[in-house]
Amino acid sequence: MSAARLRSSRIDAEIRRLSGATMGTGWSLSFAAPDSVTNPAVVSALEETFALVIRQMSGWEPTSDLCRFNRAEPGWRELPEEFFKVLKRALEIAELTGGAYNPALGAKIDALGFGPGFEHDQAARDWRDIKLDAEKRAAFQPGGATLDLSSIAKGHAVDLCAAQLRTLGIPSFLMEIGGEFAGEGVKPDGNPWWVGLQLSDLPPAPDEPAHTDVALVGLALATSGDFIHRRDDVSHLLDGRTGETVTGPLSGVSVLHASAMEADGWATALFALGPEAGLAMADGQGLAAIFARRSPDGASLELSRKAKEMLG
């Protein structure tokens, strides 16, 4: 963000805070805005965005476009704009990671108890069998492909909310849905919006900082960790190549990016790849990523080259 844009984002107003529930999780917003921007108008704009994402990409709403796609007979189906955009990027990340990131694990996630419990075709199809036609904004359902976009749609929802807030004339905000953040501008006191990373269930190792905070100035932040959502001591994070729970030394991965959708998808993908391959992928893609490894002494952090440049 340019210095001029930063200066213009600073406004002499009190910080307002709003929060609520959506998409099976919570949302929160801290912002500074002119008095002409009312809280009800802000909430209405956000709820409109939440409803759009749920209507198009929820794996829990039987009437959503995603659930209808999952139940569809083999053939091409035209998709709404946002659904198509998110699915396209999810399939691209799947290709880049050799399937470690896999947006077609809906049946497996349901079987593990992390989904809505819908019945699925037992012969679930591979993500590679899903084809896209950008000109027609359509996707090919091979029959039995069960999409789950929860690892990237929430980030896209954060991006859409941020766009709504800008449209309302809000120059400074920190928007969050379920632990995925987007920050814009600076606070009235001139400081940025700071967010503390939560990357492990262990305390930091002795040679690590007591805490790591990042300033979100025109940036988004997403984190994936195997300690965040567990059921019967099983993580919800799966290796898309095997469909099995990811095991290994990583406890969490955070990604900083201009887009919350990108940060969300890549945080999951890098975690699934593991520490070595994940770090190599982050460096190859120019991603600012922070990896937390468990050790007998606690959690140790490792940063990608881009993250070192940003945080060093």
N, C-alpha and C positions, 0 to 999 in steps of 0.2 A: 504494500500500500504506500502511495506517495506521501511525502511529508505534507503537501498541501491538502490532500484528502484527509490525512490524520487530523490536521488542525481544524478542518471544517467539521469533523465528526464530534469535536468537543463542544458540549452544550451545557449551559448553566441551568441545570435542572436536577431534581432529585432522582436517584435511581429507583425505579419501580420494579417490583417483582410479582410475577404471576406464575401459577403452576396448575397442574391438573393431571388427568390420566388419559392415556390413549394407547392403542396398539398393544395392550397387555402390559404396559409399563407406565412410567410417569414422564411428564414433560415439565420443564421450567424455563422461564425467561426472565432475565434481568436486563433492563434497558433504560436509556435516558432519551427523552423525546420532548418536543414542544407540547404545551398544554392543549393544543388543538388535536393532538392524537389521544383519543380516549381509550381507556382500558377495555371497555366493551367492544370497540372496533378492532382492537388488537386480538382479543380472544376470538371474535367472530372470524377473522381472517385465518387464524391458526386452525380453528376447528374445521373450517372449510377445506384446508389443506389436509388435515388428518383424514377427513371423510373421503377425499379423493384417493389417497394412498390406500386406505382400507378397501374402498370400493374396487380398486383395480388390482391390488397385490396382496391382500390378506390371505393367508393360508388357513384362517379360522372361520371366515365368513363363507358359507356354502354358495352364496350368490355372487361372490367376487369374480372378476374376470380371470384371475389366476385359478381359482377352484373350478370354474367352468372349463378352462383349458385342460386342467388335470383330468377331468371326467370325459373329455371329448373323444369321439371316435377318431381314428386316423384321418388326417387331412389338414389342410391349411385353414388357419383362423386369423382374421384381422384383429389386431390388438389396439387398445387405446394408446395414445402417444406416450404417456409416462411409463406404462407397463412395458411397452416395446423398448423404450430407451434403457430401462433398468435391465431387462432380460438380455438385450444386446451386449451391454457392458459385462454382465455376469458371465455370458458365454465367452467373451473375449478373455476375461481373466482366467476362466477355466482352461482355455487353449494355451495361454501363456504359462500356466502352472502345470501343464500336463494332467489336468483333472484333479490335482490336489484340492483346488477350490472347485466345488461341484454344486451348481444350482438345481440339480435334479435329484436331490436326496429326500424328497418329501416323504416317501413311503418308509424309508429307513428311520427318519427322525420321528415319525409317528410310532413306529414299532418300539422305539426306545422310550416312549412316553413323553416326548417333548413337543408333540404336535396335538392336533385336535382329535385324533383317534378315528379319522375317516377310513373307510375301507378302500383298499387299493388293489390294482391288478398285481398279482404276485410276480408276473414276469415284467418287472419294472424296466424301463428302457434307459439306455445310457444318454448322458447329456449330448453326446456327439450326434445322436439321432435327431435332435431338434434343429431344424433349419430355419433361417430367417430370410425374408424378402423385404429389404428396406424400402423398395419402391412402393410396394403395396402395404407396408407396415403390417406384415403378417408373419406368423410362426407356424411351422409344420409340427403337428402332434403325431408322432409315429405310432401312438397307441400305448398307453401305460406309462408315459413320461410324467413324473410327479414333481412339479417345480416347488421349491421352497426358496423364496427370495428374502427371508428375514435377515440374512447376513449382509444385505446391501440396500434393501428398500427403506429401512429406517434412516440410513444415512441420506438417501435421496429425499426423504421427508424433511430432514433438517435443512437441506439445500432449498427446498421449495418454501419452507417457512422463512428462511433468511431472505429469499426473494420477495416474499409478501411483506416482510418488515421494511425492506428498502422501499417498496412501492408506497407504503404508508408514510414514508418520510422519516423513518427512525434511523438516525445516523450512528447510533452506538448501542450494541446489544450483545448478549451472550445467550444463545439459544441451545437448548439441550433436550434430547429425547432419549431416555433409557441409557444415558452415559455416552452418547455421541453428541459432539458440540460443534457449534460454529460461532466465531467471534468476529465482531465488526467494530471498527473505530476504537476510541479510547473513552474511559469513564470521565465524568465531570471534573475529577481531580487530576486528569491528565495521564493517569496510569492505565495500562492495558488490562484487558480481562484475563486474569490468571486462572489456570485450572491445574490442579494437582493430579499427577498420574497415579493410577491404581493398577499396578501390574502384577501383584503377587499376594498370596496369602501368608507369605513369610516376611519377617522384618528384613530391612536391608542388611547385607553382609557388612562386616566391620569397615571395609575400605570403600563402601558406597555412601553417597549422601543420604542424610536422614529422610529427605523427601525430594522429589523432582517436580517442579512446576514449569508450565509452559505458557507463554503469552500468546493468546489467540487474537491476532490483529490481521483481519482478512484471511483467517485460516480456520480449518476444521480439524477436529481430533476425534479419532475412533479407537477403541480398545477391544481386543478379544482376549479372553483368558479362561483357562479351564477351571478356575475357582469361582467364577461369577455365577453360572447357572449349572447346578448339578441335581441329579435325581438318583437316589439310591447309590450315591457316591460315583455316579457316572457323569462325565462331562457331555455337554451338548455339542461340543466341537468335534467334527468328524473329518477324517482324511478321505477326501472325495474319491481317491483311487481305490480304496478298499471298503469304504462304507463303515469303517470301524472307528471307535473313539481314538483321538490323537493321544499318544503316550510319548513321553520324553521329558527332557529337562526344562522345557519352556513352561512358565506359568502365565505369561501374558505378552502381548505385542500391541504397541500403540503406533499409529500412523498419523502424521500431520500432512495435510494436503489442502489445496485451495477448495476442493470439493469434498463434502462429507460423504457423498456416495462412494467416491474413490477411496477415501480413508477407511470407510466401513468395509467395503469388499476386500481391500488389500490387507487389512488387519487380520481378517479371517484366513485369507489365502496364505499369508506369511506364517501364521501360526500352524496351519496344516502342513506346510513345507518343512517346518522344523528349523532349528537355529542356524545350521550351516547353509542349507539350501535357501532358507528364507532370507538370510542376510545377503547371499549372492544375488537373489532375485531383487531385493530392495535396491542394491547397488546398481544392478543392470537396468532397472526401471527408473532410477533416479528418485526413489522414494525416501522420505524422511521417516525412518522407522526406529523404534526403541524396543529391544528385546529384553525380557527378564528371564533369567535362568535360576532354577532352584539349585542350591548347594547345601552341604552340611552346615555352612556358616550363615546361610540366609540367601536373599535374592541379590543377584549380580546383574548389572545392566550392560548391554552391548548396543552400540549405536551404528546405524548405517552411515555411509559417507555424507549423504545429504543431511542427516540429522546432526552430525557433528558440525557441519557448516552452519546450520541454523541455530544450534544451541551452544556452540563452542564460544 
